[in-house]
Amino acid sequence: MTIVEQIMIDYPEETFYVIYGFDAAIIGFDESYRRLVYDIDKVLDILVLDGMTYDDAVKFYDFEILDAYFGEGTPIFVKNYT
């Protein structure tokens, strides 16, 4: 079972945005604002695995992912230091 599937089971009444292709970067769910939480480094790793250079992945993340706003439910991106 994926993290998204588990979150959907735990919060069946919630509607939240999932960024297609980045399920492996989801690390949790923010209960206060009801949003998925993504690990920035995992997002970048996915972009690099898809063929981008690291620098291009950072630029793509900054302009196409981080700056995207979908209203309530827009995902949270965190820098994980563990």
PDB file of N, CA, C and O in Angstrom:
ATOM      1  N   MET A   1       0.843  -1.173   0.000  1.00  0.00           N
ATOM      2  CA  MET A   1       0.000   0.000   0.000  1.00  0.00           C
ATOM      3  C   MET A   1       0.894   1.244   0.000  1.00  0.00           C
ATOM      4  O   MET A   1       1.879   1.316   0.735  1.00  0.00           O
ATOM      5  N   THR A   2       0.536   2.210  -0.830  1.00  0.00           N
ATOM      6  CA  THR A   2       1.314   3.446  -0.906  1.00  0.00           C
ATOM      7  C   THR A   2       0.898   4.401   0.215  1.00  0.00           C
ATOM      8  O   THR A   2      -0.128   4.203   0.865  1.00  0.00           O
ATOM      9  N   ILE A   3       1.696   5.418   0.425  1.00  0.00           N
ATOM     10  CA  ILE A   3       1.354   6.426   1.426  1.00  0.00           C
ATOM     11  C   ILE A   3       0.052   7.127   1.053  1.00  0.00           C
ATOM     12  O   ILE A   3      -0.778   7.394   1.922  1.00  0.00           O
ATOM     13  N   VAL A   4      -0.133   7.426  -0.225  1.00  0.00           N
ATOM     14  CA  VAL A   4      -1.369   8.095  -0.665  1.00  0.00           C
ATOM     15  C   VAL A   4      -2.577   7.219  -0.363  1.00  0.00           C
ATOM     16  O   VAL A   4      -3.592   7.711   0.130  1.00  0.00           O
ATOM     17  N   GLU A   5      -2.474   5.937  -0.652  1.00  0.00           N
ATOM     18  CA  GLU A   5      -3.582   5.027  -0.353  1.00  0.00           C
ATOM     19  C   GLU A   5      -3.878   4.995   1.138  1.00  0.00           C
ATOM     20  O   GLU A   5      -5.043   4.995   1.535  1.00  0.00           O
ATOM     21  N   GLN A   6      -2.845   4.969   1.967  1.00  0.00           N
ATOM     22  CA  GLN A   6      -3.045   4.960   3.414  1.00  0.00           C
ATOM     23  C   GLN A   6      -3.696   6.251   3.888  1.00  0.00           C
ATOM     24  O   GLN A   6      -4.590   6.224   4.733  1.00  0.00           O
ATOM     25  N   ILE A   7      -3.253   7.371   3.353  1.00  0.00           N
ATOM     26  CA  ILE A   7      -3.847   8.660   3.731  1.00  0.00           C
ATOM     27  C   ILE A   7      -5.312   8.704   3.319  1.00  0.00           C
ATOM     28  O   ILE A   7      -6.146   9.222   4.061  1.00  0.00           O
ATOM     29  N   MET A   8      -5.637   8.167   2.146  1.00  0.00           N
ATOM     30  CA  MET A   8      -7.029   8.150   1.688  1.00  0.00           C
ATOM     31  C   MET A   8      -7.899   7.277   2.594  1.00  0.00           C
ATOM     32  O   MET A   8      -9.074   7.579   2.802  1.00  0.00           O
ATOM     33  N   ILE A   9      -7.336   6.210   3.127  1.00  0.00           N
ATOM     34  CA  ILE A   9      -8.064   5.362   4.072  1.00  0.00           C
ATOM     35  C   ILE A   9      -8.255   6.091   5.395  1.00  0.00           C
ATOM     36  O   ILE A   9      -9.340   6.068   5.976  1.00  0.00           O
ATOM     37  N   ASP A  10      -7.183   6.743   5.870  1.00  0.00           N
ATOM     38  CA  ASP A  10      -7.232   7.433   7.157  1.00  0.00           C
ATOM     39  C   ASP A  10      -8.109   8.679   7.131  1.00  0.00           C
ATOM     40  O   ASP A  10      -8.683   9.050   8.154  1.00  0.00           O
ATOM     41  N   TYR A  11      -8.220   9.332   5.967  1.00  0.00           N
ATOM     42  CA  TYR A  11      -8.971  10.579   5.825  1.00  0.00           C
ATOM     43  C   TYR A  11      -9.925  10.485   4.633  1.00  0.00           C
ATOM     44  O   TYR A  11      -9.771  11.231   3.666  1.00  0.00           O
ATOM     45  N   PRO A  12     -10.901   9.585   4.686  1.00  0.00           N
ATOM     46  CA  PRO A  12     -11.762   9.355   3.508  1.00  0.00           C
ATOM     47  C   PRO A  12     -12.626  10.558   3.128  1.00  0.00           C
ATOM     48  O   PRO A  12     -13.059  10.663   1.980  1.00  0.00           O
ATOM     49  N   GLU A  13     -12.877  11.448   4.053  1.00  0.00           N
ATOM     50  CA  GLU A  13     -13.729  12.606   3.776  1.00  0.00           C
ATOM     51  C   GLU A  13     -12.967  13.784   3.185  1.00  0.00           C
ATOM     52  O   GLU A  13     -13.573  14.770   2.766  1.00  0.00           O
ATOM     53  N   GLU A  14     -11.652  13.689   3.150  1.00  0.00           N
ATOM     54  CA  GLU A  14     -10.826  14.807   2.701  1.00  0.00           C
ATOM     55  C   GLU A  14     -10.609  14.800   1.192  1.00  0.00           C
ATOM     56  O   GLU A  14     -10.551  13.751   0.551  1.00  0.00           O
ATOM     57  N   THR A  15     -10.493  16.003   0.651  1.00  0.00           N
ATOM     58  CA  THR A  15     -10.091  16.195  -0.735  1.00  0.00           C
ATOM     59  C   THR A  15      -8.766  16.938  -0.709  1.00  0.00           C
ATOM     60  O   THR A  15      -8.653  17.989  -0.079  1.00  0.00           O
ATOM     61  N   PHE A  16      -7.776  16.403  -1.381  1.00  0.00           N
ATOM     62  CA  PHE A  16      -6.471  17.056  -1.412  1.00  0.00           C
ATOM     63  C   PHE A  16      -5.843  16.841  -2.771  1.00  0.00           C
ATOM     64  O   PHE A  16      -6.244  15.952  -3.522  1.00  0.00           O
ATOM     65  N   TYR A  17      -4.858  17.662  -3.082  1.00  0.00           N
ATOM     66  CA  TYR A  17      -4.191  17.603  -4.375  1.00  0.00           C
ATOM     67  C   TYR A  17      -2.983  16.681  -4.328  1.00  0.00           C
ATOM     68  O   TYR A  17      -2.141  16.771  -3.434  1.00  0.00           O
ATOM     69  N   VAL A  18      -2.919  15.795  -5.309  1.00  0.00           N
ATOM     70  CA  VAL A  18      -1.782  14.895  -5.478  1.00  0.00           C
ATOM     71  C   VAL A  18      -1.064  15.323  -6.750  1.00  0.00           C
ATOM     72  O   VAL A  18      -1.695  15.491  -7.793  1.00  0.00           O
ATOM     73  N   ILE A  19       0.236  15.497  -6.671  1.00  0.00           N
ATOM     74  CA  ILE A  19       1.005  15.874  -7.849  1.00  0.00           C
ATOM     75  C   ILE A  19       1.389  14.592  -8.576  1.00  0.00           C
ATOM     76  O   ILE A  19       2.176  13.787  -8.078  1.00  0.00           O
ATOM     77  N   TYR A  20       0.822  14.423  -9.754  1.00  0.00           N
ATOM     78  CA  TYR A  20       1.011  13.203 -10.531  1.00  0.00           C
ATOM     79  C   TYR A  20       2.498  12.915 -10.758  1.00  0.00           C
ATOM     80  O   TYR A  20       3.263  13.786 -11.173  1.00  0.00           O
ATOM     81  N   GLY A  21       2.882  11.673 -10.476  1.00  0.00           N
ATOM     82  CA  GLY A  21       4.249  11.234 -10.707  1.00  0.00           C
ATOM     83  C   GLY A  21       5.185  11.408  -9.525  1.00  0.00           C
ATOM     84  O   GLY A  21       6.353  11.027  -9.596  1.00  0.00           O
ATOM     85  N   PHE A  22       4.680  11.981  -8.437  1.00  0.00           N
ATOM     86  CA  PHE A  22       5.554  12.259  -7.299  1.00  0.00           C
ATOM     87  C   PHE A  22       5.084  11.589  -6.005  1.00  0.00           C
ATOM     88  O   PHE A  22       5.407  12.052  -4.911  1.00  0.00           O
ATOM     89  N   ASP A  23       4.325  10.504  -6.132  1.00  0.00           N
ATOM     90  CA  ASP A  23       3.838   9.803  -4.938  1.00  0.00           C
ATOM     91  C   ASP A  23       4.982   9.370  -4.022  1.00  0.00           C
ATOM     92  O   ASP A  23       4.836   9.381  -2.800  1.00  0.00           O
ATOM     93  N   ALA A  24       6.110   8.992  -4.605  1.00  0.00           N
ATOM     94  CA  ALA A  24       7.250   8.528  -3.813  1.00  0.00           C
ATOM     95  C   ALA A  24       7.859   9.643  -2.967  1.00  0.00           C
ATOM     96  O   ALA A  24       8.645   9.364  -2.062  1.00  0.00           O
ATOM     97  N   ALA A  25       7.514  10.886  -3.242  1.00  0.00           N
ATOM     98  CA  ALA A  25       8.046  12.017  -2.475  1.00  0.00           C
ATOM     99  C   ALA A  25       7.124  12.425  -1.328  1.00  0.00           C
ATOM    100  O   ALA A  25       7.477  13.302  -0.539  1.00  0.00           O
ATOM    101  N   ILE A  26       5.958  11.809  -1.224  1.00  0.00           N
ATOM    102  CA  ILE A  26       5.025  12.147  -0.140  1.00  0.00           C
ATOM    103  C   ILE A  26       5.529  11.529   1.151  1.00  0.00           C
ATOM    104  O   ILE A  26       5.830  10.337   1.215  1.00  0.00           O
ATOM    105  N   ILE A  27       5.616  12.368   2.183  1.00  0.00           N
ATOM    106  CA  ILE A  27       6.099  11.878   3.471  1.00  0.00           C
ATOM    107  C   ILE A  27       5.061  12.010   4.577  1.00  0.00           C
ATOM    108  O   ILE A  27       5.298  11.571   5.702  1.00  0.00           O
ATOM    109  N   GLY A  28       3.912  12.610   4.272  1.00  0.00           N
ATOM    110  CA  GLY A  28       2.914  12.724   5.317  1.00  0.00           C
ATOM    111  C   GLY A  28       1.721  13.561   4.924  1.00  0.00           C
ATOM    112  O   GLY A  28       1.524  13.907   3.760  1.00  0.00           O
ATOM    113  N   PHE A  29       0.926  13.876   5.939  1.00  0.00           N
ATOM    114  CA  PHE A  29      -0.310  14.625   5.775  1.00  0.00           C
ATOM    115  C   PHE A  29      -0.407  15.648   6.898  1.00  0.00           C
ATOM    116  O   PHE A  29      -0.271  15.299   8.071  1.00  0.00           O
ATOM    117  N   ASP A  30      -0.638  16.892   6.551  1.00  0.00           N
ATOM    118  CA  ASP A  30      -0.779  17.965   7.537  1.00  0.00           C
ATOM    119  C   ASP A  30      -2.215  17.979   8.031  1.00  0.00           C
ATOM    120  O   ASP A  30      -3.127  18.341   7.288  1.00  0.00           O
ATOM    121  N   GLU A  31      -2.419  17.590   9.267  1.00  0.00           N
ATOM    122  CA  GLU A  31      -3.771  17.506   9.814  1.00  0.00           C
ATOM    123  C   GLU A  31      -4.394  18.866  10.067  1.00  0.00           C
ATOM    124  O   GLU A  31      -5.619  18.988  10.058  1.00  0.00           O
ATOM    125  N   SER A  32      -3.593  19.881  10.290  1.00  0.00           N
ATOM    126  CA  SER A  32      -4.150  21.217  10.551  1.00  0.00           C
ATOM    127  C   SER A  32      -4.813  21.812   9.316  1.00  0.00           C
ATOM    128  O   SER A  32      -5.912  22.363   9.394  1.00  0.00           O
ATOM    129  N   TYR A  33      -4.136  21.698   8.177  1.00  0.00           N
ATOM    130  CA  TYR A  33      -4.630  22.318   6.948  1.00  0.00           C
ATOM    131  C   TYR A  33      -5.070  21.313   5.899  1.00  0.00           C
ATOM    132  O   TYR A  33      -5.455  21.685   4.790  1.00  0.00           O
ATOM    133  N   ARG A  34      -5.010  20.019   6.261  1.00  0.00           N
ATOM    134  CA  ARG A  34      -5.493  18.948   5.390  1.00  0.00           C
ATOM    135  C   ARG A  34      -4.803  18.943   4.025  1.00  0.00           C
ATOM    136  O   ARG A  34      -5.457  18.970   2.983  1.00  0.00           O
ATOM    137  N   ARG A  35      -3.470  18.908   4.054  1.00  0.00           N
ATOM    138  CA  ARG A  35      -2.692  18.928   2.813  1.00  0.00           C
ATOM    139  C   ARG A  35      -1.624  17.849   2.853  1.00  0.00           C
ATOM    140  O   ARG A  35      -1.102  17.510   3.915  1.00  0.00           O
ATOM    141  N   LEU A  36      -1.308  17.317   1.681  1.00  0.00           N
ATOM    142  CA  LEU A  36      -0.209  16.364   1.572  1.00  0.00           C
ATOM    143  C   LEU A  36       1.115  17.088   1.786  1.00  0.00           C
ATOM    144  O   LEU A  36       1.247  18.274   1.481  1.00  0.00           O
ATOM    145  N   VAL A  37       2.082  16.364   2.310  1.00  0.00           N
ATOM    146  CA  VAL A  37       3.406  16.919   2.569  1.00  0.00           C
ATOM    147  C   VAL A  37       4.419  16.153   1.728  1.00  0.00           C
ATOM    148  O   VAL A  37       4.509  14.927   1.799  1.00  0.00           O
ATOM    149  N   TYR A  38       5.177  16.894   0.934  1.00  0.00           N
ATOM    150  CA  TYR A  38       6.192  16.318   0.045  1.00  0.00           C
ATOM    151  C   TYR A  38       7.582  16.686   0.534  1.00  0.00           C
ATOM    152  O   TYR A  38       7.796  17.787   1.042  1.00  0.00           O
ATOM    153  N   ASP A  39       8.523  15.769   0.383  1.00  0.00           N
ATOM    154  CA  ASP A  39       9.931  15.997   0.686  1.00  0.00           C
ATOM    155  C   ASP A  39      10.587  16.587  -0.560  1.00  0.00           C
ATOM    156  O   ASP A  39      10.580  15.961  -1.620  1.00  0.00           O
ATOM    157  N   ILE A  40      11.150  17.780  -0.439  1.00  0.00           N
ATOM    158  CA  ILE A  40      11.757  18.477  -1.578  1.00  0.00           C
ATOM    159  C   ILE A  40      12.863  17.643  -2.223  1.00  0.00           C
ATOM    160  O   ILE A  40      12.929  17.542  -3.448  1.00  0.00           O
ATOM    161  N   ASP A  41      13.723  17.051  -1.411  1.00  0.00           N
ATOM    162  CA  ASP A  41      14.838  16.276  -1.976  1.00  0.00           C
ATOM    163  C   ASP A  41      14.333  15.066  -2.765  1.00  0.00           C
ATOM    164  O   ASP A  41      14.917  14.703  -3.786  1.00  0.00           O
ATOM    165  N   LYS A  42      13.261  14.450  -2.301  1.00  0.00           N
ATOM    166  CA  LYS A  42      12.690  13.316  -3.034  1.00  0.00           C
ATOM    167  C   LYS A  42      12.068  13.777  -4.349  1.00  0.00           C
ATOM    168  O   LYS A  42      12.143  13.073  -5.356  1.00  0.00           O
ATOM    169  N   VAL A  43      11.456  14.958  -4.339  1.00  0.00           N
ATOM    170  CA  VAL A  43      10.925  15.525  -5.590  1.00  0.00           C
ATOM    171  C   VAL A  43      12.063  15.726  -6.584  1.00  0.00           C
ATOM    172  O   VAL A  43      11.950  15.348  -7.750  1.00  0.00           O
ATOM    173  N   LEU A  44      13.147  16.314  -6.123  1.00  0.00           N
ATOM    174  CA  LEU A  44      14.298  16.547  -7.003  1.00  0.00           C
ATOM    175  C   LEU A  44      14.885  15.236  -7.510  1.00  0.00           C
ATOM    176  O   LEU A  44      15.267  15.138  -8.676  1.00  0.00           O
ATOM    177  N   ASP A  45      14.959  14.229  -6.645  1.00  0.00           N
ATOM    178  CA  ASP A  45      15.467  12.918  -7.060  1.00  0.00           C
ATOM    179  C   ASP A  45      14.616  12.331  -8.181  1.00  0.00           C
ATOM    180  O   ASP A  45      15.150  11.761  -9.132  1.00  0.00           O
ATOM    181  N   ILE A  46      13.302  12.468  -8.076  1.00  0.00           N
ATOM    182  CA  ILE A  46      12.399  11.953  -9.105  1.00  0.00           C
ATOM    183  C   ILE A  46      12.642  12.676 -10.427  1.00  0.00           C
ATOM    184  O   ILE A  46      12.680  12.046 -11.484  1.00  0.00           O
ATOM    185  N   LEU A  47      12.804  13.982 -10.368  1.00  0.00           N
ATOM    186  CA  LEU A  47      13.058  14.747 -11.597  1.00  0.00           C
ATOM    187  C   LEU A  47      14.375  14.334 -12.249  1.00  0.00           C
ATOM    188  O   LEU A  47      14.458  14.224 -13.472  1.00  0.00           O
ATOM    189  N   VAL A  48      15.396  14.109 -11.440  1.00  0.00           N
ATOM    190  CA  VAL A  48      16.695  13.680 -11.970  1.00  0.00           C
ATOM    191  C   VAL A  48      16.571  12.276 -12.571  1.00  0.00           C
ATOM    192  O   VAL A  48      17.123  12.013 -13.640  1.00  0.00           O
ATOM    193  N   LEU A  49      15.862  11.387 -11.905  1.00  0.00           N
ATOM    194  CA  LEU A  49      15.665  10.038 -12.444  1.00  0.00           C
ATOM    195  C   LEU A  49      14.898  10.069 -13.766  1.00  0.00           C
ATOM    196  O   LEU A  49      15.056   9.186 -14.609  1.00  0.00           O
ATOM    197  N   ASP A  50      14.067  11.099 -13.933  1.00  0.00           N
ATOM    198  CA  ASP A  50      13.313  11.244 -15.183  1.00  0.00           C
ATOM    199  C   ASP A  50      14.144  11.876 -16.299  1.00  0.00           C
ATOM    200  O   ASP A  50      13.645  12.071 -17.407  1.00  0.00           O
ATOM    201  N   GLY A  51      15.425  12.200 -16.010  1.00  0.00           N
ATOM    202  CA  GLY A  51      16.311  12.656 -17.067  1.00  0.00           C
ATOM    203  C   GLY A  51      16.810  14.082 -16.966  1.00  0.00           C
ATOM    204  O   GLY A  51      17.587  14.511 -17.819  1.00  0.00           O
ATOM    205  N   MET A  52      16.402  14.827 -15.971  1.00  0.00           N
ATOM    206  CA  MET A  52      16.889  16.206 -15.825  1.00  0.00           C
ATOM    207  C   MET A  52      18.235  16.220 -15.127  1.00  0.00           C
ATOM    208  O   MET A  52      18.557  15.312 -14.361  1.00  0.00           O
ATOM    209  N   THR A  53      19.012  17.245 -15.390  1.00  0.00           N
ATOM    210  CA  THR A  53      20.201  17.477 -14.568  1.00  0.00           C
ATOM    211  C   THR A  53      19.706  17.989 -13.227  1.00  0.00           C
ATOM    212  O   THR A  53      18.559  18.420 -13.106  1.00  0.00           O
ATOM    213  N   TYR A  54      20.564  17.943 -12.226  1.00  0.00           N
ATOM    214  CA  TYR A  54      20.148  18.433 -10.906  1.00  0.00           C
ATOM    215  C   TYR A  54      19.781  19.914 -10.974  1.00  0.00           C
ATOM    216  O   TYR A  54      18.770  20.322 -10.403  1.00  0.00           O
ATOM    217  N   ASP A  55      20.580  20.717 -11.659  1.00  0.00           N
ATOM    218  CA  ASP A  55      20.298  22.151 -11.769  1.00  0.00           C
ATOM    219  C   ASP A  55      18.965  22.407 -12.468  1.00  0.00           C
ATOM    220  O   ASP A  55      18.193  23.266 -12.044  1.00  0.00           O
ATOM    221  N   ASP A  56      18.697  21.660 -13.540  1.00  0.00           N
ATOM    222  CA  ASP A  56      17.412  21.809 -14.231  1.00  0.00           C
ATOM    223  C   ASP A  56      16.253  21.367 -13.339  1.00  0.00           C
ATOM    224  O   ASP A  56      15.176  21.964 -13.371  1.00  0.00           O
ATOM    225  N   ALA A  57      16.476  20.320 -12.544  1.00  0.00           N
ATOM    226  CA  ALA A  57      15.443  19.848 -11.629  1.00  0.00           C
ATOM    227  C   ALA A  57      15.104  20.920 -10.593  1.00  0.00           C
ATOM    228  O   ALA A  57      13.933  21.137 -10.279  1.00  0.00           O
ATOM    229  N   VAL A  58      16.130  21.589 -10.063  1.00  0.00           N
ATOM    230  CA  VAL A  58      15.903  22.656  -9.085  1.00  0.00           C
ATOM    231  C   VAL A  58      15.120  23.800  -9.725  1.00  0.00           C
ATOM    232  O   VAL A  58      14.180  24.319  -9.124  1.00  0.00           O
ATOM    233  N   LYS A  59      15.496  24.192 -10.927  1.00  0.00           N
ATOM    234  CA  LYS A  59      14.784  25.270 -11.621  1.00  0.00           C
ATOM    235  C   LYS A  59      13.333  24.880 -11.892  1.00  0.00           C
ATOM    236  O   LYS A  59      12.425  25.682 -11.677  1.00  0.00           O
ATOM    237  N   PHE A  60      13.111  23.660 -12.360  1.00  0.00           N
ATOM    238  CA  PHE A  60      11.759  23.178 -12.636  1.00  0.00           C
ATOM    239  C   PHE A  60      10.932  23.166 -11.351  1.00  0.00           C
ATOM    240  O   PHE A  60       9.791  23.626 -11.331  1.00  0.00           O
ATOM    241  N   TYR A  61      11.519  22.638 -10.284  1.00  0.00           N
ATOM    242  CA  TYR A  61      10.831  22.607  -8.985  1.00  0.00           C
ATOM    243  C   TYR A  61      10.449  24.025  -8.547  1.00  0.00           C
ATOM    244  O   TYR A  61       9.308  24.272  -8.157  1.00  0.00           O
ATOM    245  N   ASP A  62      11.396  24.942  -8.614  1.00  0.00           N
ATOM    246  CA  ASP A  62      11.151  26.317  -8.160  1.00  0.00           C
ATOM    247  C   ASP A  62      10.019  26.995  -8.925  1.00  0.00           C
ATOM    248  O   ASP A  62       9.181  27.668  -8.324  1.00  0.00           O
ATOM    249  N   PHE A  63       9.988  26.825 -10.236  1.00  0.00           N
ATOM    250  CA  PHE A  63       9.043  27.578 -11.054  1.00  0.00           C
ATOM    251  C   PHE A  63       7.747  26.836 -11.374  1.00  0.00           C
ATOM    252  O   PHE A  63       6.700  27.462 -11.539  1.00  0.00           O
ATOM    253  N   GLU A  64       7.809  25.517 -11.462  1.00  0.00           N
ATOM    254  CA  GLU A  64       6.631  24.762 -11.893  1.00  0.00           C
ATOM    255  C   GLU A  64       5.912  24.032 -10.767  1.00  0.00           C
ATOM    256  O   GLU A  64       4.725  23.727 -10.882  1.00  0.00           O
ATOM    257  N   ILE A  65       6.617  23.754  -9.690  1.00  0.00           N
ATOM    258  CA  ILE A  65       6.000  22.995  -8.607  1.00  0.00           C
ATOM    259  C   ILE A  65       5.793  23.871  -7.375  1.00  0.00           C
ATOM    260  O   ILE A  65       4.667  24.015  -6.898  1.00  0.00           O
ATOM    261  N   LEU A  66       6.856  24.446  -6.867  1.00  0.00           N
ATOM    262  CA  LEU A  66       6.771  25.237  -5.640  1.00  0.00           C
ATOM    263  C   LEU A  66       5.839  26.427  -5.787  1.00  0.00           C
ATOM    264  O   LEU A  66       5.086  26.735  -4.863  1.00  0.00           O
ATOM    265  N   ASP A  67       5.874  27.100  -6.927  1.00  0.00           N
ATOM    266  CA  ASP A  67       5.050  28.287  -7.125  1.00  0.00           C
ATOM    267  C   ASP A  67       3.605  27.991  -7.509  1.00  0.00           C
ATOM    268  O   ASP A  67       2.787  28.908  -7.588  1.00  0.00           O
ATOM    269  N   ALA A  68       3.285  26.730  -7.746  1.00  0.00           N
ATOM    270  CA  ALA A  68       1.909  26.374  -8.125  1.00  0.00           C
ATOM    271  C   ALA A  68       0.989  26.530  -6.915  1.00  0.00           C
ATOM    272  O   ALA A  68       1.339  26.145  -5.799  1.00  0.00           O
ATOM    273  N   TYR A  69      -0.184  27.095  -7.152  1.00  0.00           N
ATOM    274  CA  TYR A  69      -1.167  27.262  -6.080  1.00  0.00           C
ATOM    275  C   TYR A  69      -2.520  26.815  -6.601  1.00  0.00           C
ATOM    276  O   TYR A  69      -2.996  27.292  -7.631  1.00  0.00           O
ATOM    277  N   PHE A  70      -3.127  25.902  -5.880  1.00  0.00           N
ATOM    278  CA  PHE A  70      -4.408  25.343  -6.292  1.00  0.00           C
ATOM    279  C   PHE A  70      -5.532  25.722  -5.339  1.00  0.00           C
ATOM    280  O   PHE A  70      -6.632  25.173  -5.419  1.00  0.00           O
ATOM    281  N   GLY A  71      -5.259  26.656  -4.439  1.00  0.00           N
ATOM    282  CA  GLY A  71      -6.246  26.996  -3.419  1.00  0.00           C
ATOM    283  C   GLY A  71      -6.069  26.091  -2.212  1.00  0.00           C
ATOM    284  O   GLY A  71      -4.998  25.525  -1.992  1.00  0.00           O
ATOM    285  N   GLU A  72      -7.126  25.964  -1.440  1.00  0.00           N
ATOM    286  CA  GLU A  72      -7.063  25.085  -0.274  1.00  0.00           C
ATOM    287  C   GLU A  72      -6.693  23.687  -0.734  1.00  0.00           C
ATOM    288  O   GLU A  72      -7.209  23.200  -1.739  1.00  0.00           O
ATOM    289  N   GLY A  73      -5.822  23.060  -0.018  1.00  0.00           N
ATOM    290  CA  GLY A  73      -5.393  21.726  -0.394  1.00  0.00           C
ATOM    291  C   GLY A  73      -4.104  21.696  -1.181  1.00  0.00           C
ATOM    292  O   GLY A  73      -3.603  20.619  -1.504  1.00  0.00           O
ATOM    293  N   THR A  74      -3.542  22.884  -1.504  1.00  0.00           N
ATOM    294  CA  THR A  74      -2.253  22.918  -2.196  1.00  0.00           C
ATOM    295  C   THR A  74      -1.220  22.217  -1.310  1.00  0.00           C
ATOM    296  O   THR A  74      -1.132  22.510  -0.118  1.00  0.00           O
ATOM    297  N   PRO A  75      -0.444  21.303  -1.875  1.00  0.00           N
ATOM    298  CA  PRO A  75       0.526  20.556  -1.067  1.00  0.00           C
ATOM    299  C   PRO A  75       1.561  21.459  -0.388  1.00  0.00           C
ATOM    300  O   PRO A  75       1.798  22.600  -0.784  1.00  0.00           O
ATOM    301  N   ILE A  76       2.152  20.890   0.640  1.00  0.00           N
ATOM    302  CA  ILE A  76       3.241  21.532   1.373  1.00  0.00           C
ATOM    303  C   ILE A  76       4.540  20.838   0.973  1.00  0.00           C
ATOM    304  O   ILE A  76       4.578  19.617   0.822  1.00  0.00           O
ATOM    305  N   PHE A  77       5.591  21.613   0.804  1.00  0.00           N
ATOM    306  CA  PHE A  77       6.906  21.077   0.464  1.00  0.00           C
ATOM    307  C   PHE A  77       7.852  21.404   1.604  1.00  0.00           C
ATOM    308  O   PHE A  77       7.958  22.556   2.025  1.00  0.00           O
ATOM    309  N   VAL A  78       8.540  20.383   2.103  1.00  0.00           N
ATOM    310  CA  VAL A  78       9.432  20.580   3.241  1.00  0.00           C
ATOM    311  C   VAL A  78      10.831  20.079   2.907  1.00  0.00           C
ATOM    312  O   VAL A  78      11.020  19.164   2.106  1.00  0.00           O
ATOM    313  N   LYS A  79      11.787  20.710   3.546  1.00  0.00           N
ATOM    314  CA  LYS A  79      13.182  20.256   3.495  1.00  0.00           C
ATOM    315  C   LYS A  79      13.356  19.371   4.712  1.00  0.00           C
ATOM    316  O   LYS A  79      13.266  19.841   5.846  1.00  0.00           O
ATOM    317  N   ASN A  80      13.603  18.097   4.482  1.00  0.00           N
ATOM    318  CA  ASN A  80      13.714  17.131   5.556  1.00  0.00           C
ATOM    319  C   ASN A  80      15.179  17.022   5.984  1.00  0.00           C
ATOM    320  O   ASN A  80      16.039  16.693   5.167  1.00  0.00           O
ATOM    321  N   TYR A  81      15.459  17.291   7.229  1.00  0.00           N
ATOM    322  CA  TYR A  81      16.836  17.274   7.725  1.00  0.00           C
ATOM    323  C   TYR A  81      17.152  16.028   8.556  1.00  0.00           C
ATOM    324  O   TYR A  81      18.135  16.010   9.296  1.00  0.00           O
ATOM    325  N   THR A  82      16.329  14.999   8.436  1.00  0.00           N
ATOM    326  CA  THR A  82      16.609  13.792   9.214  1.00  0.00           C
ATOM    327  C   THR A  82      17.449  12.829   8.439  1.00  0.00           C
ATOM    328  O   THR A  82      17.781  11.756   8.943  1.00  0.00           O
TER     329      THR A  82
END
